[in-house]
Amino acid sequence: MPRTMTAHVEDALAERVDELAKRLDRPRGWLISKALEQFVELEDTRDRLTREGIASLRAGKSVPHEDVRAWAESLSTKKPLSFPKEKRGA
């Protein structure tokens, strides 16, 4: 069931939302709902991945900085390296 929420935004952002809603021929509320849905999904994913990364580090799993750096530098060459493997206690 839909709920009404209130948010205070700067005038410039409100104008941009109104302009985009008009161009898309959609109500302002629909646009705001979609934007909020995407933002929450993105932040949930970011939070989950951060927690997973911290758990991996606490479990002793990591990729040494030197290996990542060598891989990153190889990306612009004709023979890029494969992504380095994780090492326990690295």
N, C-alpha and C positions, 0 to 999 in steps of 0.2 A: 504494500500500500504506500503510495507516495506521501512524503512528508514535506512540509514547508520549512525552509531554513533561511536565515537572514545572515548576510555578510556585508560588511562595509568595504567598499573598494574606491580607489581613486577615480575621479571624474574621467581621466584619460582612458583608463581601462574600461570603464562602463561604456564610454563612447565606442571603443573598439569592439566590444561585445555586441553592442547594438548594430554597428555597421556590418559585422560578420553575420549576425542573425538575419539581417535584411538581405544580404547577398545570397545566403543559403536558403532563403525563404523558409526559415524555421523560427519558432518562438524563442525568445531570449532564454526562458527557463530550460528549454530542451538543450540549447547550446551549453549553458552553464552546467546542467546535469551531466552531459557527455564529458565535458572538460574535467569536472570533479571526479567522475568515474575513472577516467584515464589517469589522473594524478594519483588517486588513491591506489590504483593497481600498480603504478610505477613505484610508488613509495613502499608498498607492501613487498614488492619484488626486491627492491634495493635493501630493505631491512632484512629480508630472509637471506639474501646472498651475503650480506655483511655478517650475520650470525653464523652462517655456514663456514665462512672464511675464518672467523675467530675460533670456531670449534676445531677446524682443521689445524690451525696453528697450535692450539692447546694440545692437540693430539700429536704434535711434533711433525706434522706434514707441511712441507714448504718447498719452494723452488729457490735455489740460491740466486741472489741478485746478479752475480756475475753471469750466470747462465741465461737469465732473462735479458740482460743487457746485450749479450752476444747474439741472442736470437733476434732481438729488436733491431740491432744494427745490421743483421744479415737480410732483413726484409727488403732493403733497397738494392740488393745485389742480384746477380743472375742465378745464384744458387742459395736461396734462403734456407736456413736451418729449420728443422722441425721444432715445434714448441718443446722446451725442455721438460723432462720428467720430474715429478716431485720426488723429494728425498726426505726420508724421516730424519728428524734431528738436524736438518741443514741450517 
